């Protein structure tokens, strides 16, 4: 505790002296200089300054009514240190009188009369003094705390303070002078005026507009009064302040800066057009200078919430973070009131994509559609992994395509072809699922099936958990796509319905038997065996149109970004044996077309199990065995396309037959 002033010293002398003082006071008036300041051992520097500036008479004026904020000796020592001088240097300052008069009010203001946020005008009118009265009763003039209050004389009152206050224009003055009314009210309510008025500090203040505060209040379901009553108001405000001065020109896109509230960092964006953002808030007016820093006006209040961006940064998603920065998407993903689901590709996923595209990470970051790619990984709602159902189709922020979700019977989750490797990493504005691949909004063979009404095929692909395999954006596929009628016919032949087909234990094999691992448009197909993803071959015949085994291609060459789709009229079943093209050419069904009979020629003496099947999948003729060049009566068949299947030398043969009968 510093030593007390003159009236306290008198009390130590005893009752007699006190009576004498009282008696003397009645005989002559006291003043703030002679009877308080000059008598205090703690205010010798102030006394010397007043004398040097020739201000004694102003403070001795018996008709005046004054309030003096009196810096103690330590306060002057601190000021000298800040200015790189000593007390002698301070006393030689050309503006010494202005400094001192900035500490004096032309009215008497007791500490009890001070209200938090009062703005008072001193005798030096270069600036006002901003007063703070805390909930604990502490009083501040600007940044200086009143240590001893209400030392009274007949011409005023003295409040001893622990710092010299200067009439510098501070960041607080910028806020007040530029009508940041809500921000000013919040700073006052949070009792932060002293912190932000240090004349020797260096601050950067991101200053939300009044509308920004109104928008925050609306988002929280309250009003400005409700905001000012928030228990974390001080934390919110200090998150808008940096402890260094940063001009807008010094900001680089992707800068991460520390605020005075260290609960979180602020992520800076500087766009290619020169716009600057702090988190989601846009700088609407930059570089409003003050003597203790600079102010940038914002169009939103920023909060220290943990966002999906923080999850990416904190969990080592280096490539994803770099991509989000490069695409200038930091503001979009840091809305503290947003609700997002982010499928976050790992660094390895980005490396794999770069390799597939024949480039590197720098090449990926230079892609003109980088923003579209990233927004395809973001949903505009929060979706936990537990809420995902196999086959869900969800909308991303990039609406060029939907995302197809798979949830396997083992609980694995996929977004398109990418597997979720870590689910449900929560943020204040959403959730993040780490994935092992970058997903692209390409039109895949799955999209072709969905968009063209292949309801049964789509349901089967979902049920067989084959969406990931077929949505690989960099895959190359040929899909023979059975129509819904083809699935109905298969169900009828099996004595079941579509649900029964979807319950087949070999459903995945059946579907993969319809897929080639390369892109083959119809004009590139030729007679012969072609291996499928299931592992066995289909037999292609192209005479008079394309057939796959005994199925007709009814619509060819529906292209997608990862392959081509040919529509067929029958569901293919695995089990066709491998047969060479040479063997195929030695097997003939003739004449073809025919109106009365056909013959079958082949290498070998006997063929087993010859069947003729119509386009509905019905067997219209069957014979257990035939000999080479046996005649088969087809005159009773209606005109149309048929499939002839039989076995020669353990090889299953499929041939197309066209009947021209009038039946």
C-alpha positions in Angstrom: 0.0 0.0 0.0 1.4 3.4 -1.0 1.7 6.0 1.8 -1.5 8.1 2.3 -2.0 11.7 1.6 -1.9 14.8 3.8 -5.2 14.3 5.5 -4.3 10.7 6.5 -1.0 11.9 7.9 -2.8 14.4 10.1 -4.9 11.5 11.6 -1.7 9.8 12.8 -0.8 12.9 15.0 -3.7 12.5 17.3 -6.9 14.1 18.4 -5.4 17.5 19.4 -3.7 18.0 16.1 -6.9 17.0 14.2 -8.9 19.6 16.1 -6.2 22.1 15.2 -6.5 21.2 11.5 -10.2 21.5 11.7 -9.9 24.9 13.3 -7.4 26.0 10.7 -9.6 24.8 7.9 -12.4 26.9 9.2 -10.2 30.0 9.1 -8.9 29.5 5.5 -10.0 27.6 2.4 -8.1 24.5 1.3 -7.2 23.6 -2.3 -6.3 20.5 -4.2 -2.7 21.6 -4.8 -1.5 23.1 -1.6 -3.4 20.9 0.8 -3.4 17.5 -1.0 -1.0 17.0 -3.9 2.0 19.0 -2.7 1.7 17.5 0.8 1.9 13.9 -0.5 5.2 12.0 -0.5 3.8 9.7 -3.2 3.2 12.7 -5.6 6.5 14.5 -5.7 6.8 13.9 -9.4 3.4 15.3 -10.0 4.1 18.3 -7.8 7.4 19.0 -9.8 5.5 18.7 -13.1 2.8 21.1 -11.9 5.4 23.6 -10.8 7.4 23.2 -14.0 4.3 23.7 -16.1 3.2 26.7 -14.0 -0.2 25.3 -13.1 -0.1 25.8 -9.4 -2.4 28.8 -9.5 -5.0 27.0 -11.6 -5.2 24.3 -8.9 -5.1 26.9 -6.1 -8.1 28.8 -7.4 -10.5 29.0 -4.5 -13.5 29.7 -6.8 -12.8 26.6 -9.0 -14.5 23.3 -8.8 -12.0 20.6 -9.8 -11.4 16.9 -10.1 -7.8 15.9 -10.3 -6.7 12.4 -11.4 -3.3 12.5 -9.7 -0.7 10.0 -11.0 1.7 8.8 -8.3 5.5 8.7 -8.5 5.5 5.1 -9.8 3.1 6.2 -12.6 5.6 8.9 -13.7 8.5 6.4 -13.5 6.5 4.0 -15.8 5.8 6.8 -18.3 9.4 7.8 -18.3 10.4 4.2 -19.0 7.9 3.9 -21.8 9.3 7.1 -23.4 12.9 6.0 -22.9 13.7 8.9 -20.6 13.6 9.9 -16.9 11.7 12.4 -14.7 13.9 15.2 -15.9 13.1 14.3 -19.5 9.4 14.2 -18.6 9.6 17.7 -17.1 11.2 19.0 -20.3 8.4 17.7 -22.5 6.9 20.6 -24.6 3.4 19.3 -24.1 3.8 18.8 -20.3 1.0 21.3 -19.6 -1.4 19.5 -22.0 -0.6 16.2 -20.3 -1.3 17.6 -16.9 -4.5 19.4 -17.9 -5.8 16.1 -19.4 -5.9 14.9 -15.8 -8.2 17.7 -14.5 -11.9 18.1 -14.8 -13.6 21.5 -14.4 -16.2 20.0 -12.1 -16.1 18.0 -8.9 -16.7 14.3 -9.4 -16.6 12.1 -6.3 -16.1 8.3 -6.9 -19.6 7.7 -5.8 -21.0 9.9 -8.6 -19.1 8.0 -11.3 -21.1 5.5 -13.4 -19.4 2.8 -15.5 -18.9 4.2 -19.0 -19.0 7.9 -18.2 -17.3 10.0 -20.7 -16.0 13.3 -19.2 -14.2 16.3 -20.7 -11.0 17.5 -19.0 -9.5 21.0 -19.2 -7.3 19.7 -22.1 -10.1 19.1 -24.6 -8.0 17.2 -27.1 -9.8 14.1 -25.9 -12.3 12.9 -23.4 -11.6 10.6 -20.4 -13.5 7.3 -20.4 -14.4 6.2 -16.9 -14.9 2.6 -15.7 -16.6 1.5 -12.5 -16.4 -2.2 -12.1 -18.9 -4.5 -10.5 -16.3 -4.8 -7.6 -16.3 -1.0 -7.2 -12.9 -0.3 -8.7 -12.7 3.0 -10.6 -10.5 3.7 -13.7 -9.8 6.8 -15.7 -8.9 5.5 -19.1 -6.4 2.7 -18.3 -5.4 4.1 -14.9 -6.8 2.7 -11.7 -7.9 4.9 -8.9 -5.9 3.8 -5.9 -7.1 6.3 -3.4 -10.3 8.2 -4.0 -12.1 11.3 -2.8 -9.3 13.3 -1.2 -11.3 16.5 -0.8 -10.4 20.1 -0.6 -12.6 23.2 -0.7 -12.1 23.6 -4.5 -12.4 20.0 -5.5 -11.4 16.4 -5.1 -8.3 14.4 -5.9 -8.2 10.7 -7.0 -4.8 9.2 -6.9 -4.2 6.9 -9.9 -1.5 4.4 -10.8 -0.7 5.6 -14.4 -0.3 8.8 -16.3 -3.2 9.1 -18.8 -2.6 10.6 -22.2 -5.0 12.3 -24.6 -3.9 9.8 -27.4 -6.6 8.6 -29.8 -7.1 4.9 -28.9 -9.0 2.1 -30.5 -11.8 2.9 -28.1 -12.0 6.4 -29.5 -12.2 5.0 -33.0 -15.1 2.8 -32.0 -16.9 5.7 -30.3 -16.1 8.3 -33.0 -17.3 6.0 -35.8 -20.7 5.1 -34.1 -19.9 1.5 -33.2 -22.6 1.9 -30.5 -23.2 -1.7 -29.7 -19.5 -2.5 -29.6 -18.9 0.4 -27.3 -21.7 -0.6 -25.0 -20.4 -4.1 -24.9 -16.8 -2.9 -24.1 -18.2 -0.8 -21.3 -20.4 -3.5 -19.9 -17.5 -6.0 -20.0 -15.3 -3.5 -18.2 -12.7 -3.6 -20.9 -12.2 0.2 -21.4 -9.1 0.2 -19.3 -7.5 -2.7 -21.2 -8.0 -1.1 -24.6 -6.9 2.4 -23.6 -3.3 1.7 -22.7 -1.6 4.4 -24.8 1.5 2.3 -25.2 -0.2 -0.9 -26.2 -0.4 -2.1 -29.8 -3.8 -3.6 -30.7 -5.7 -4.7 -33.8 -9.4 -4.6 -33.2 -11.9 -6.4 -35.5 -14.9 -4.2 -34.8 -18.4 -5.6 -35.5 -21.0 -3.1 -36.8 -24.2 -2.5 -35.0 -26.0 -4.7 -37.6 -23.5 -7.4 -36.8 -24.5 -7.3 -33.1 -28.2 -7.3 -34.1 -27.7 -10.4 -36.3 -25.9 -12.1 -33.4 -28.8 -11.3 -31.1 -31.3 -12.6 -33.6 -29.3 -15.8 -34.0 -29.3 -16.3 -30.2 -33.0 -15.4 -29.9 -32.4 -12.3 -27.8 -31.6 -8.6 -28.2 -28.8 -6.2 -27.5 -29.6 -6.2 -23.8 -29.5 -10.0 -23.8 -26.1 -9.9 -25.5 -24.7 -7.4 -22.9 -25.9 -9.8 -20.2 -24.0 -12.8 -21.6 -21.6 -14.2 -19.0 -18.9 -14.7 -21.6 -19.2 -11.2 -23.1 -15.6 -10.3 -22.2 -14.3 -13.5 -23.8 -16.3 -12.7 -27.0 -14.9 -9.2 -27.2 -11.3 -10.2 -26.5 -11.5 -12.7 -29.3 -11.8 -9.6 -31.6 -8.5 -8.2 -30.4 -5.0 -9.0 -31.4 -2.0 -8.0 -29.2 -0.2 -6.5 -32.1 -1.0 -4.1 -34.9 -1.7 -5.7 -38.2 -2.6 -3.7 -41.2 -4.8 -5.2 -43.9 -1.9 -5.1 -46.4 0.1 -7.3 -44.1 -2.5 -10.1 -44.0 -1.9 -13.1 -46.2 -4.5 -15.6 -47.2 -4.6 -18.4 -44.6 -2.9 -16.5 -41.8 -3.8 -17.9 -38.4 -3.5 -15.3 -35.7 -3.8 -15.3 -31.9 -6.4 -13.2 -30.2 -6.3 -11.9 -26.6 -8.8 -14.6 -25.9 -6.7 -17.6 -26.5 -9.6 -20.1 -26.6 -9.2 -20.2 -30.3 -7.2 -18.6 -33.1 -8.6 -16.4 -35.8 -8.3 -17.7 -39.4 -7.7 -14.9 -42.0 -8.8 -15.0 -45.6 -7.5 -12.6 -48.3 -9.2 -13.3 -51.6 -7.8 -12.9 -55.0 -10.0 -9.8 -55.3 -8.5 -8.3 -52.2 -11.4 -8.9 -49.8 -10.3 -9.7 -46.2 -12.2 -11.9 -43.7 -11.6 -12.8 -40.1 -13.2 -16.2 -39.7 -16.6 -15.7 -41.4 -16.7 -12.0 -41.0 -15.8 -9.7 -43.9 -13.8 -6.5 -43.3 -15.9 -3.7 -44.5 -13.6 -0.9 -43.6 -9.9 -1.5 -43.0 -7.0 0.3 -41.4 -8.7 2.9 -39.2 -5.6 4.1 -37.3 -5.4 4.9 -33.7 -2.4 5.8 -31.6 -2.4 2.4 -29.9 -3.3 0.3 -32.9 -5.7 -0.1 -35.8 -9.3 -1.0 -36.3 -10.9 -3.1 -39.0 -14.7 -2.9 -39.2 -16.5 -6.3 -39.6 -19.9 -7.3 -40.8 -20.3 -10.0 -38.2 -19.4 -10.9 -34.7 -16.8 -13.7 -34.6 -16.9 -16.3 -31.9 -14.2 -18.6 -30.5 -16.3 -21.7 -31.3 -14.6 -24.8 -32.5 -15.6 -25.1 -36.1 -15.2 -27.9 -38.7 -12.2 -25.9 -39.9 -10.6 -26.2 -36.5 -11.2 -30.0 -36.6 -9.3 -30.2 -39.9 -6.4 -28.0 -38.6 -6.1 -29.7 -35.2 -6.2 -33.2 -36.6 -3.5 -32.9 -39.2 -5.6 -32.6 -42.4 -2.8 -30.6 -44.0 -3.8 -31.0 -47.6 -7.4 -30.4 -47.0 -6.7 -27.3 -44.9 -4.4 -26.0 -47.7 -7.1 -26.6 -50.3 -9.8 -24.9 -48.2 -7.5 -21.8 -47.8 -6.6 -21.8 -51.5 -10.2 -22.1 -52.5 -11.0 -19.2 -50.2 -13.6 -21.3 -48.3 -12.5 -20.5 -44.8 -15.3 -17.9 -44.3 -18.0 -20.3 -45.6 -17.0 -23.1 -43.2 -16.5 -20.9 -40.1 -20.0 -19.6 -39.6 -20.5 -20.3 -35.9 -24.2 -20.9 -36.4 -23.8 -23.1 -39.5 -24.6 -26.8 -39.4 -22.3 -28.8 -41.6 -21.2 -32.3 -42.2 -17.7 -32.5 -43.7 -16.3 -35.6 -45.4 -12.6 -34.9 -44.8 -10.1 -36.6 -47.1 -6.8 -37.6 -45.5 -3.5 -36.3 -46.8 -3.0 -39.8 -48.4 -6.3 -39.4 -50.2 -5.1 -36.1 -51.8 -1.8 -37.8 -52.7 -3.6 -40.6 -54.4 -5.8 -38.2 -56.3 -2.7 -36.2 -57.4 -1.0 -39.4 -58.6 -4.1 -40.5 -60.5 -4.2 -37.1 -62.2 -0.5 -37.1 -63.0 0.3 -34.1 -60.8 1.1 -33.2 -57.2 -0.5 -31.3 -54.3 0.5 -28.0 -55.9 -1.2 -29.2 -59.1 -4.4 -30.1 -57.2 -4.4 -26.7 -55.5 -4.2 -25.0 -58.9 -7.3 -26.9 -60.3 -9.9 -24.3 -61.5 -12.7 -26.4 -60.0 -11.0 -26.8 -56.6 -13.8 -25.0 -54.8 -16.4 -27.2 -56.4 -14.5 -30.3 -55.4 -14.3 -29.2 -51.8 -17.9 -28.1 -51.5 -18.9 -31.6 -52.8 -17.5 -32.9 -49.5 -19.8 -30.7 -47.4 -23.4 -31.2 -46.5 -25.5 -28.3 -45.3 -26.8 -30.2 -42.3 -25.2 -32.2 -39.5 -25.4 -36.0 -40.2 -24.0 -38.4 -37.6 -22.8 -41.8 -38.8 -25.5 -43.4 -36.8 -28.1 -41.7 -38.8 -26.8 -42.9 -42.2 -28.8 -45.7 -43.9 -27.4 -47.8 -46.7 -28.4 -46.2 -50.0 -29.0 -42.7 -48.7 -28.6 -40.1 -51.4 -27.6 -36.8 -49.9 -27.2 -33.2 -51.2 -23.8 -31.5 -51.0 -23.2 -27.8 -51.0 -22.0 -28.3 -54.6 -25.2 -29.4 -56.2 -23.6 -30.7 -59.4 -24.2 -34.2 -58.0 -25.5 -36.0 -55.0 -23.4 -38.2 -52.7 -24.4 -41.9 -52.5 -24.0 -43.4 -49.0 -23.3 -47.0 -48.2 -23.6 -48.6 -44.8 -22.5 -52.2 -44.9 -23.8 -55.1 -42.9 -20.5 -54.8 -41.0 -21.2 -51.2 -40.1 -18.6 -49.6 -42.5 -19.7 -46.3 -44.0 -18.8 -45.0 -47.4 -19.4 -41.7 -49.2 -19.4 -42.7 -52.8 -16.2 -44.7 -53.2 -14.5 -43.2 -50.1 -14.5 -45.1 -46.8 -15.1 -43.3 -43.5 -12.1 -44.1 -41.4 -13.0 -41.9 -38.4 -16.5 -40.8 -37.8 -18.3 -38.2 -35.8 -15.6 -35.8 -34.8 -17.8 -33.1 -33.3 -17.4 -29.3 -33.8 -19.6 -26.5 -32.6 -21.0 -26.0 -36.1 -21.2 -29.6 -37.3 -19.4 -32.9 -37.6 -16.5 -34.3 -39.5 -16.0 -37.8 -41.0 -12.5 -38.6 -42.1 -12.5 -40.5 -45.5 -9.7 -42.3 -47.4 -10.5 -40.9 -50.8 -11.3 -37.6 -52.4 -14.8 -37.7 -53.9 -15.6 -35.9 -57.1 -19.0 -34.7 -58.4 -18.6 -36.8 -61.6 -21.5 -38.5 -63.3 -20.8 -42.2 -62.8 -22.4 -45.3 -64.1 -24.4 -45.3 -60.9 -25.8 -41.9 -61.7 -26.8 -43.2 -65.1 -28.8 -46.0 -63.5 -30.4 -43.7 -61.0 -31.2 -40.9 -63.4 -32.7 -43.2 -66.1 -35.1 -45.1 -63.9 -33.3 -48.4 -63.4 -35.0 -48.8 -60.1 -34.5 -52.5 -59.6 -30.8 -52.4 -60.7 -30.2 -49.4 -58.3 -31.9 -51.2 -55.4 -29.8 -54.3 -56.2 -26.5 -52.4 -56.3 -27.4 -50.7 -53.0 -28.4 -54.0 -51.4 -25.2 -55.7 -52.6 -23.2 -52.8 -51.2 -21.6 -52.2 -54.6 -22.1 -48.4 -54.6 -18.5 -47.8 -53.5 -17.1 -50.0 -56.3 -19.1 -48.3 -59.1 -18.9 -44.7 -57.9 -15.1 -44.5 -58.2 -14.7 -41.3 -60.3 -11.5 -42.5 -61.9 -12.7 -46.0 -62.6 -13.3 -47.3 -66.1 -16.4 -49.5 -66.4 -18.8 -51.0 -68.9 -22.2 -51.8 -67.3 -24.8 -54.0 -69.0 -27.8 -52.6 -67.2 -30.9 -54.9 -67.0 -34.3 -53.1 -67.2 -36.8 -53.3 -64.4 -38.8 -55.7 -66.7 -35.7 -57.9 -66.9 -35.6 -58.1 -63.1 -39.3 -58.9 -63.0 -38.8 -61.7 -65.5 -35.9 -63.1 -63.5 -38.1 -63.0 -60.3 -40.9 -64.8 -62.2 -38.5 -67.5 -63.4 -37.3 -68.0 -59.9 -40.8 -68.1 -58.5 -40.2 -65.0 -56.3 -40.4 -61.2 -56.5 -37.9 -58.4 -56.5 -37.4 -58.7 -52.8 -36.5 -62.3 -53.3 -34.0 -61.4 -56.0 -32.5 -58.8 -53.7 -32.2 -61.5 -51.0 -30.1 -63.8 -53.3 -26.9 -64.8 -51.5 -25.0 -64.4 -54.7 -26.5 -61.0 -55.6 -23.2 -59.2 -55.7 -21.8 -61.8 -58.0 -24.8 -61.6 -60.3 -24.3 -57.8 -60.5 -20.6 -57.9 -61.0 -21.2 -60.3 -63.9 -22.8 -57.3 -65.6 -19.7 -55.1 -65.3 -16.5 -55.0 -67.4 -13.4 -53.3 -66.0 -12.9 -51.2 -69.1 -14.9 -48.8 -71.2 -16.3 -50.5 -74.3 -18.7 -48.6 -76.5 -20.9 -50.7 -78.7 -18.8 -50.1 -81.8 -15.7 -51.5 -80.0 -17.4 -54.8 -79.1 -16.7 -57.9 -81.1 -17.5 -61.6 -81.0 -15.9 -63.4 -78.2 -15.5 -63.8 -74.5 -15.0 -60.8 -72.3 -14.0 -61.2 -68.6 -16.3 -59.5 -66.0 -15.6 -58.1 -62.6 -17.3 -61.2 -61.2 -14.4 -63.3 -62.7 -16.1 -65.3 -65.4 -16.8 -64.3 -69.0 -19.7 -63.1 -70.9 -20.0 -63.9 -74.5 -20.5 -61.0 -76.9 -22.1 -61.6 -80.3 -22.5 -58.7 -82.7 -24.2 -60.1 -85.7 -27.5 -58.2 -86.3 -27.0 -56.2 -83.1 -25.1 -56.7 -79.8 -26.0 -59.6 -77.6 -24.4 -60.3 -74.2 -24.9 -64.1 -73.6 -28.6 -64.4 -74.4 -29.5 -60.8 -73.6 -30.1 -58.1 -76.2 -28.6 -54.7 -76.0 -31.7 -52.5 -76.4 -30.0 -49.1 -75.9 -26.2 -48.7 -76.3 -23.6 -46.1 -75.3 -25.1 -44.2 -72.4 -21.9 -42.5 -71.3 -20.7 -41.3 -67.9 -17.5 -39.9 -66.6 -16.3 -43.3 -65.4 -17.7 -45.5 -68.1 -20.5 -46.5 -70.4 -23.8 -48.2 -69.9 -25.6 -50.5 -72.3 -29.2 -51.4 -71.5 -30.1 -55.1 -71.8 -33.4 -56.9 -71.7 -32.4 -59.8 -69.4 -30.5 -60.3 -66.1 -27.3 -62.2 -66.8 -26.4 -65.1 -64.5 -22.9 -66.1 -63.8 -21.7 -69.6 -64.9 -21.0 -69.2 -68.6 -17.9 -71.2 -69.3 -14.9 -69.7 -71.0 -14.8 -70.2 -74.8 -12.3 -69.0 -77.3 -13.2 -66.8 -80.2 -11.9 -69.6 -82.5 -14.3 -72.1 -80.9 -17.1 -69.6 -81.1 -16.6 -69.1 -84.8 -16.8 -72.9 -85.3 -20.3 -73.0 -83.8 -23.1 -71.9 -86.1 -26.9 -71.6 -85.9 -28.2 -71.4 -89.4 -30.1 -70.3 -91.4 -30.5 -67.1 -89.3 -33.0 -65.5 -89.6 -35.3 -68.5 -90.2 -39.0 -69.1 -90.7 -39.2 -72.9 -90.4 -36.1 -74.7 -89.1 -32.6 -74.1 -87.9 -29.5 -76.3 -87.8 -26.7 -76.2 -85.3 -23.1 -77.0 -86.5 -20.2 -77.4 -84.1 -17.0 -79.3 -83.5 -18.0 -82.5 -81.8 -20.5 -85.2 -82.2 -23.1 -84.2 -79.6 -24.4 -81.0 -77.9 -26.2 -81.2 -74.6 -29.2 -79.3 -73.3 -30.2 -77.0 -76.2 -32.8 -74.4 -75.3 -34.5 -71.6 -77.2 -35.5 -68.7 -74.9 -37.7 -65.8 -75.8 -37.1 -62.2 -74.7 -39.3 -62.7 -71.6 -36.9 -65.3 -70.4 -39.3 -68.2 -71.1 -37.9 -71.5 -72.5 -40.0 -72.1 -75.7 -38.0 -75.1 -76.9 -35.7 -77.6 -75.1 -33.9 -80.8 -76.2 -31.6 -82.7 -73.9 -29.1 -83.5 -76.7 -28.6 -82.9 -80.4 -26.1 -84.1 -83.0 -24.1 -81.9 -85.3 -26.3 -80.3 -88.0 -29.5 -81.7 -86.6 -32.6 -79.8 -87.8 -34.8 -78.0 -85.2 -38.3 -77.0 -86.1 -39.0 -73.3 -85.2 -42.0 -72.8 -87.4 -44.3 -72.7 -84.4 -42.5 -69.7 -82.9 -43.7 -66.2 -83.3 -41.5 -63.7 -85.1 -38.9 -62.1 -82.9 -35.6 -62.4 -81.2 -34.6 -65.5 -79.4 -31.6 -66.9 -77.6 -30.2 -70.4 -78.3 -28.1 -71.9 -75.5 -26.4 -75.3 -75.5 -23.3 -77.0 -74.3 -20.5 -78.3 -76.5 -17.4 -80.0 -75.1 -18.2 -78.5 -71.6 -18.5 -75.0 -73.1 -21.7 -73.1 -72.7 -22.7 -71.5 -76.0 -25.1 -68.6 -76.5 -26.3 -67.6 -80.0 -28.9 -65.0 -81.1 -31.8 -66.3 -83.3 -34.2 -64.2 -85.4 -37.4 -66.0 -86.3 -39.5 -64.5 -89.2 -42.5 -66.8 -88.9 -46.0 -65.4 -89.3 -47.1 -67.0 -86.0 
